[in-house]
Amino acid sequence: MPSPRRAAGFTLIEVILATTLLAAGLALAFATLRASTATAQRGEQIAQRNEHLRAVELFLRRRVGGARAVMFGMNNDTALPRRFEGDRTSMRFVADLPDYLGRGGPYMHELTLVDAPDGERLEATFTLVLAGETIPEPQPRPPEVLASKLQSARFRYRGLDAEGKLGDWQDEWTTGDRLPLQVEIALQDADGRAWPPMIIALPLAGGYAGGSL
């Protein structure tokens, strides 16, 4: 026979205890779900970042590595052709433009690091080169933003020294009628994470082998 207390139902203490256990279980379940969601979102963000890094790195390696010893103007101070110009924040050179970016053919590529409110930004502009001169488009396209929200960014250049050996890295490329042998692009995100180091060889830097092309 059930006891009179059990027949009367649950006591207040038992109800409070059951409610507390239920609330604790729900809180644990929600915390676990929240942690799982945050982990999944974080993993997706990392995957997107890595994919973006690979795409930008591949673009830069192909564009800079495909630089050609084609002039895009004359230097009025030295009376020498302009084939490659570069400093810490910008570089200009001629390379064939992929069809998906335009009509193809030789274009002057200008890579520029621009200060923005949320950090530095890496931009690229393209200008048609014809008969050694740049031909501006009637309706210039806005710059292509390759990377944004950068904490720091830098270009450096390397060529041969006076003894014909691979020289030190330079913050400015002063031999504008020739291509450098190597270009370094160093980028760092706003959170301090560095991009994979990019040291790009220019196979067509033949100006050192037999004079200016």
N, C-alpha and C positions, 0 to 999 in steps of 0.2 A: 504494500500500500504506500503511495507517495506521502511524504511528510506534509503537514499543513503548510510549512514555509514554501516548499517547492510548488505546491498547488496554487499558492497565491501569486506566483510569477517571480521575475528577477528583482533583486534588490537594487537600490540606487547605486551602490558601490559597484555591483557587477555591470550595470549599464555603462557607468563612467569608464570602467576598466576596458570594456569591449570597444567603446567609442575611441578611447585613447589608442588602443592597439590598431584599430582600423585606420585612424588618422596617421599613425606612425608608418603603417604599411603603405598607405597612399603617398605620403611624403617621400618615402624611400623609392617608390616606383617612379614618381615624377622626377626625382633627382637623377635616377638612373637613365630615364628617357632623355632628360635635358643634357646629361653628360654625353650620351650616345649621339644626340643630334649635333651638339657642339663639336664632337670629334669628327663626325661625318662632314660637317661644314668646313672644319679646319682642313681636313684631308682634301676636300674639293678645291679649297682655295690654294693649297700647296700645289695640287696637280695643275690648276690653271696657271699659277705663277710659273711653274717649271715649263709648261707648254709655251707660255709667252716668251720666256727666256730663250728657249731653243729656237723659236721662230725668229726673234730679233737677232740672235747670234748668227743663225744661218744666213739671214738677209745681209748683215754687215760683212760677214766673211766672203760672201759671193760678190757683193758690190765692191768692197775695198780690194779684195783679192783679184778682182777682174779689172782693176784700173789699167788703162792703156796710156802709152806715151803719146797722147794726142793733145795738141795745143788747143787752148780755149781762149787765147788772147795773147797780147804782148805786154811785157813789163816795160813801162816807159822809162824807168830808172836805169835798168840794165840792158835794155834793147834785146832781151832774151825771151823766148817763148814761155808762156805760162802753161805748165803741164801738171804741176802738183803744188798746192799751197796748203799749209797747215800750221796750227798752233795748238795751245792747250784746249781751246773751246770750239774750234772749227777746222774743217778741212774741205778742200775742193779738188776734184779730179774728174777725169772723163772715163766712163765705162758704158758698155752697151746696156740699154734699158730693157728690162724684160717686157714682153708684149702685154702682160696683164697690168703694167703700170703706164703704158702709153703705146706709141706706134713703133717702138723699138728703135735701134740705131744708137749712135753715140750721143750721150747726154752728159752734161756737166752735173756731177753729183755734189751737192753741198750738204755736209753734215754739220749741224750747229747745236751747241749746248746753250739753252735759253733759260734765264732765271724766271721762275713763276712763283706765285704766292704759296703754292704747296710744295715747292722744291724745284730743282732743276729739271729740264725737259730736253730730250734728244729729238731733234727734228731733222727731216730730210726734204730737200727741194731738188727739182730736176729741170734742167734747161737744155734745149736742143743745141747741139754744136754742129755747125756747118762751115766748111772751109776755114777752120781755125778760129771761128768766132761764135759767140753764143747768140742764139736767136730767141728773144723773148716771145712767149706766146701772147696772142691778142687778149686772152682772158687767162691770166696766170692762175694756176691751181694753188690752193692753200698748202702750206707745208704738211708733210706726213709726220705725225707724231709716232715715233718708234718706242719711246719709253718716257714715263713721267714720274713725278714724285720721287726724284732722285736726291739723295743726301749729298752726293759728290759724284763728279764725272771728270774724265781727263783723257786727252789724246796725247800720244807721244810717238816719236819717229826714230828710225835707225837706218844708217847707211854705212858706207865704207869710210874709214879714216884715211889720213894722208899716206899710210903705209899699205893701203889696200886691204886692211883687215876690217872685220865687223866692228863698228865703233860703238860708242855709248849711246844711250837713249837721249833724245833731244826733245825739249818742250816746244820747239819751233823748227819747222823745216824751211831752211833758207835757200836751198838749191832748187828753185822753182822750175827750172827747165828739165829736171830729172825726177824720176820716181824714187821714193825711199825703198829700201829692201824689205823693211818690216814696219808695221803700224801696230801700236798697242792701244786698246780701248779699255779703260777701267771705269766701271759703273758700280755704284753702291746705292741700295734702296734706302728709303727714308728711315726704316727700322735698323739700319746699320749692316744689313746682310749684303755681302759683296756678290756681284755677278761672277759667273765663271770667267777666269782671266782669258782675254782675247788678244793673242799675238798673231797677227795676220801677215803672211808672206805675200809679196807682190811678184808673181812669177815673170811679169812683163817689164820689170825694172831693168831693162837692158841698157840703159844709158851709161852704166858703169863699165860695160864690156867693150863698147866701141865708140864712146863719145855720145853726145846728145843725139836723139833720134829725130 
